[in-house]
């Protein structure tokens, strides 16, 4: 009976988890953190979290605090060169362009962010890869509740 109760409290398929997290680059730079704010709640398998992240927290239970790394293959993937598109400069008429500028574009599924890579008088090269593509990420989690 005790073993069954412990199993119910461990993270696994379709469990709802409430946690604090911090995501860091290998350099130590913090990408996102909610340790000083409201915890996040999600259900395993609902598509809101990376599958690699979900797999890494399987078996943890409320009260556990752990740090782990997720490689690009299990995170946001590798950058795809075909996701860098040339867009006509006329689409940026009112903008002061610079490399690294994030611009929101509309597509059939809604808003799609792109990062200006380079530009000339005719075209702007925009990178539509996820900004964390190709990066190994370090996650720190503190599991608050497992239901």
C-alpha positions as CSV (number, residue, x, y, z in Angstrom):
1,X,0.0,0.0,0.0
2,X,2.8,2.5,0.9
3,X,4.6,1.7,-2.4
4,X,1.4,2.6,-4.3
5,X,1.1,5.9,-2.6
6,X,4.7,6.8,-3.3
7,X,4.2,5.9,-7.0
8,X,1.2,8.2,-7.2
9,X,3.3,11.1,-6.0
10,X,6.1,10.5,-8.5
11,X,6.1,12.4,-11.8
12,X,4.9,10.2,-14.7
13,X,2.4,10.2,-17.6
14,X,-0.6,12.5,-17.2
15,X,0.5,13.7,-13.8
16,X,-0.1,17.4,-13.1
17,X,3.0,19.1,-11.7
18,X,3.5,22.4,-10.0
19,X,7.1,23.6,-9.9
20,X,9.7,26.3,-9.8
21,X,12.2,26.3,-12.6
22,X,15.2,28.1,-14.0
23,X,16.7,27.7,-17.5
24,X,20.3,28.6,-18.0
25,X,22.7,28.6,-21.0
26,X,26.0,26.7,-20.6
27,X,27.6,30.2,-20.0
28,X,25.4,30.4,-16.8
29,X,23.2,33.2,-18.3
30,X,19.6,32.8,-17.1
31,X,17.1,32.5,-19.9
32,X,14.0,32.2,-17.7
33,X,13.2,31.6,-14.1
34,X,10.1,31.6,-11.9
35,X,11.8,30.9,-8.5
36,X,11.0,34.5,-7.3
37,X,7.5,34.4,-8.8
38,X,4.5,32.2,-9.2
39,X,5.2,28.5,-9.8
40,X,4.2,26.9,-13.1
41,X,1.6,24.1,-13.4
42,X,1.3,21.7,-16.3
43,X,0.3,18.2,-17.1
44,X,2.8,15.7,-18.5
45,X,2.0,15.0,-22.1
46,X,-0.1,18.1,-22.7
47,X,2.4,19.6,-25.2
48,X,3.2,22.6,-23.0
49,X,6.7,21.4,-22.1
50,X,9.6,20.0,-24.1
51,X,9.4,16.2,-24.2
52,X,13.1,16.1,-23.1
53,X,12.2,18.2,-20.1
54,X,9.3,16.0,-19.2
55,X,11.5,12.8,-19.5
56,X,14.1,14.4,-17.3
57,X,11.7,15.0,-14.4
58,X,10.0,11.5,-14.5
59,X,10.3,9.9,-11.1
60,X,10.8,13.1,-9.1
61,X,8.3,13.9,-6.4
62,X,7.2,16.9,-4.3
63,X,10.1,18.4,-2.4
64,X,12.8,17.2,-4.9
65,X,15.2,19.8,-6.3
66,X,17.4,18.8,-9.2
67,X,19.6,20.3,-11.9
68,X,20.0,18.6,-15.3
69,X,21.1,19.3,-18.9
70,X,19.0,18.9,-22.0
71,X,20.9,18.7,-25.3
72,X,19.6,20.4,-28.5
73,X,18.2,17.1,-29.8
74,X,16.0,16.8,-26.7
75,X,15.3,20.6,-26.4
76,X,14.7,23.1,-29.2
77,X,16.5,21.1,-31.9
78,X,19.3,22.2,-34.2
79,X,19.1,25.4,-36.2
80,X,17.8,24.7,-39.7
81,X,19.4,26.9,-42.4
82,X,16.2,26.8,-44.4
83,X,14.5,28.7,-41.6
84,X,16.5,31.8,-42.5
85,X,14.4,33.7,-45.0
86,X,14.9,36.7,-47.2
87,X,12.1,39.2,-46.8
88,X,11.8,42.3,-49.0
89,X,13.1,45.5,-47.4
90,X,9.8,47.2,-48.2
91,X,8.2,45.1,-45.4
92,X,10.3,47.0,-42.9
93,X,9.7,50.6,-44.2
94,X,9.0,52.1,-40.7
95,X,11.7,50.2,-38.8
96,X,15.2,51.1,-37.9
97,X,16.9,47.8,-38.6
98,X,19.8,46.2,-36.8
99,X,21.1,42.7,-36.4
100,X,19.5,40.9,-33.5
101,X,16.3,42.8,-33.8
102,X,13.3,40.6,-33.1
103,X,10.3,41.2,-35.4
104,X,6.8,39.7,-35.1
105,X,5.3,38.4,-38.4
106,X,1.8,37.0,-38.9
107,X,1.4,33.6,-40.4
108,X,-1.6,31.2,-40.7
109,X,-1.2,30.0,-37.1
110,X,-0.7,33.5,-35.6
111,X,2.3,35.5,-34.6
112,X,5.8,34.2,-35.5
113,X,8.9,35.9,-34.2
114,X,12.0,36.3,-36.4
115,X,15.4,37.7,-35.7
116,X,17.0,40.1,-38.2
117,X,20.4,38.5,-39.2
118,X,21.5,40.9,-41.9
119,X,20.1,43.4,-44.4
120,X,20.9,45.5,-47.4
121,X,18.9,48.0,-49.5
122,X,16.7,45.3,-51.1
123,X,16.4,42.4,-48.6
124,X,16.4,41.5,-44.9
125,X,17.6,38.0,-43.8
126,X,15.3,36.9,-41.0
127,X,16.1,33.8,-38.8
128,X,12.9,32.0,-37.8
129,X,14.7,29.3,-35.9
130,X,13.8,29.1,-32.2
131,X,16.3,31.4,-30.3
132,X,17.4,28.4,-28.2
133,X,17.9,26.0,-31.2
134,X,21.3,24.4,-31.1
135,X,21.9,25.2,-27.4
136,X,22.4,22.8,-24.5
137,X,20.3,24.0,-21.7
138,X,20.6,23.6,-17.9
139,X,17.4,23.3,-16.0
140,X,17.0,23.6,-12.3
141,X,13.7,22.5,-10.9
142,X,12.0,22.4,-7.5
143,X,8.9,20.1,-7.5
144,X,6.2,21.6,-5.3
145,X,3.3,19.3,-6.0
146,X,2.5,16.2,-8.0
147,X,-1.2,15.2,-8.6
